């Protein structure tokens, strides 16, 4: 079995660099998908309140016969619960759904700067409470831009352990990644293969052919070598296994540079812009 590298966060918590994401996995299929991923060797599961499948994650861990402490679990605050008391109640529901008295990492899912009077700072202070009482081993953010992170730095006491953002070869998001490097915030990459858009790219296919690897493996390896945490999603056990096989080859400097050069800037985004995103689920 491949040995997944561990990354140490600034709070001393260690997180597997490769994980399994359950975004858009039907709640009824989540337990089986998580069980399959854990059987392959994944030990890091990324979920969220808005995904509606936290209970399935807990069931998958139980079905795999693993102790809760053997699996690193991340969840994220629902956009509709940014007000402090709402956030506290939502976190309680997350712990109940996960059948656990703690979560390894809890994130603010989106900053939502055009909602709640632009006040994501009071929300972050609630996450600081979860960190202090040990119910969240680490706390972080998702989709925060440098200006949002600067506000947290100036108005609160805790630097986020991670920032989970859209990153892939067509949108390398270097400004936000650089901010993270400068401030000890580890980058987690969501949409790591641009929802499949990069897999037909001729540059990536040329590199994949030369390495005897799939385009997805090459792109995921690019993320790994850049030092980011990545969690591809699939309900196919064969694809889960392929996505896990990233540690028996390396990309050289020329390959890494060629993939990075595919960046399209803002036009390469597949998801919404965090400065304007204002979605709250019904």
N, C-alpha and C positions, 0 to 999 in steps of 0.2 A: 504494500500500500504506500502511495506517495506520502511524504511527510510535508505537511503544509507549514510554511514559515509562520512564526508568531511575530506580531508587531507590538512593542510596548508603548502604551499611551502615556501621556505626561503624568497621569495620576498613578502610574505603576501597574495598571491592569494590562494583561496581555490578551490580544485578540488574534484569532487566526486570519491570515491575510486573504485566504480564499474562503468564501462562504456560499450559502445557498439562499437565493431570494425567492419569496413566495408571492410577489406582486402579481396580480391578475390570475392567480391560481384559485379556482373555485373552492369555497370553503369545504364542500363535500369531497373534494379531491386532495385537500391539503395534507391530511394525515398520511395518506398513502405516499404522496410525493416526498414528504419529510422523512418518512420511514425509509424510503428507497435511497434518498440522499445520505442519510446517516449510515445505512448499510454499506454504501460505497466508501464512506470515510469522512464525509463532511462533518464538521463539529461546530459550525457557525451558521445560524439561521437568522435571516433578516425578515421581519414582518412589520406590521403597523396596524394601529387601530382602524384606519380607513380601509385596510384590505379585508377586514371582516373575517379573518381566518386565524386569529390567535389561538382559539380553542383547538383547531386542527394541528397547529404546531405542537401544542402540549400533548395531544393524542399521539402524534407521530413519534415524539420522544419516548413516550411510554411504550408504544408498540415496538420500538427498536430495542427495548430492554435496557435503556441507558439511564444512569442517574442524571438528575437535573444538572448537577455540578459538572457533568462531562460535556455539556453543550453550551456554547456561547449564544445567547439569545438577545437580539435587538428588537425593540419596538419603538413606535413613534406616536406622538400626541396628535389626535384628530384635530383638523383645522377648526372644527366647531367648538372647541373647548379651550380656548386660549385664556379666558378669564380665570384668575387664580383658583377660585373655588371649583369651577368647572374642571380645571386641569387636575386638581386633587382627586375629584371623584372619578375622572376618566382613568387616571393612573391606577386607582383601586380596582377598577373594572379590568384593566389590563392584567394586573397580577392575578385576579380571579380567573380570567380566561386562560392564562398561562399555567394555572395551577401551581403557583410558585409564590414564595414570599419575597422574591426579588427578581429584577431583570438585570442582565449584565450591562446593557447599554440602553438608555432611553433618550430619544431625540425630539426636539421640536420639528415637526415634519416640514412646515413652510413658515417663513417669517411673516407673510401676509401684511406687508407694510401699508397697504391701502385700507386695511380693516382694523377694528379695535382701536381706532385713533392712532394707529401706527405703533401701538404699545406691545411689542414682543418682549420688552425688558422685564415687565412684571411676570410674564410667563416663564422666562428663564429663571427668575428668582425662585419660582415654585419648584423647578427642576433642581435647583441648588438644595432645596429642602430634601428632596428624594435622595440626593447624593449624600447629604450629611447624615440622614437616618439609616443609610445602608440599603434601602430598598431598591436603589439604582446604583450598581457598582461603579458605573461611569455615566456621565451625561454629556450630551452633545447636541448638535443642530444638523439640519438638513436644508439644502438650498439657500443658505445664507450667503449674501454677497459681502465683499470687504466692508462696505459702509455699515451693514448690519452688524458685522463682527466688531467693528470699531465701537459701536454703541455699547455692546455688551462689555467690552474691555474698559470703557470709561465709566460705566454705570453699575457694574456688578463686580463680584469678587472672584468669579470662577471662569477660567478660559475653557471653552468647549474642548472635549477630548477629541472629537471628530467633527468633520463637516461632510455630510453625504450629498454629493452634487452630481449633476449630469457630466459625464466625461466619456469620450470615445474618440477614435481617430478623426472624425469629422467635426468634433467640438472638443478640443483639448482643454478648454477652460483654464488656461494658464494663469490668468490674473488671480483667480480664486485659489488655485493650487499654490501659487507663490506666497500668497498671504498666509496660507496654512503652514507652509514650511517655515516662514519667518516667525511664526507665533506658536509653534509647537502643536498645531492642530493637524491631525492626520486626515488625509483625504480618502473618502470612500466613493467609489465610482458607481453611479447607477446608470442604467441603459448602456452597459459597457460595449455592446456591439451595435449600438444605434438602432435597436429593434430590428436587427438583421440587415440594415441598409449597407453596412460596410462589407458584408460577406461576399459581395460580387465585385468588389473593387479590384481592378487588375493588379495594383501594387501588392495588395495583401495576398492575392492568389498566387502571384509570382513567388513571394516569400514562402507561402505555405507549400507550394510545389517543391521548392528547393529544400525544404526542411522535412518533407514527408509528413506534414501535419495538416490539419484542417484549417481553413481560414479563421474559424472561431478560436481554435487553440492559439493561433498566432496572435490574434488581437488580445486575448486574455493574458497571454504571456507578456505582451507589450505593457499592459497595465501592471502586472506583477513586477516587472523590472523597473518601472517608474516609481515603485514604492507605494502604490495605492492599494487599498483594500477593495476587493471586487467580489461580487456575488451574482453570478449568472443564474437565470431562472429557466427551468425546463420541467415538464412532467414526464419526459421520456427518460427512463433509466439509462438507455444507451448514451443519450446526449449528456446526461448528468455525469456519467463515467468519463466520457470524452472531455468534458469541461474540467474534470478533476485532474486530468493527465497533463499537467503543465510544468512538471518539475524534472523532466528528463531531457530537456533541451534548453538552449538559450538563443536569444537573438543577438546578433552582433551590432556594433555601433551604427553601421550603415543601414541595417534593417530597421533599427529603432528610429533613426532619423527619417527614413523614407516614410514610415508610418506616421510619425508626428507631422510630417510635411503635408499630410492630407487634410489638415485642419482648415475648415471653411469659416472660422469665426462664428459670429452670431447667426449666420444663415445655416450653420450646421446643427443647430439645436433641433432635437426631436420633441422636447417637452416645453412647457411654458417658461417664460422669463420670471424669475423670482421677484423682480422689482414691481411687477404688475399682476402677478397671479393672485386671485382672490376667491378661489373656489371653496365653498363650504358644502359638504354633502348634506342631502336631505335627512 
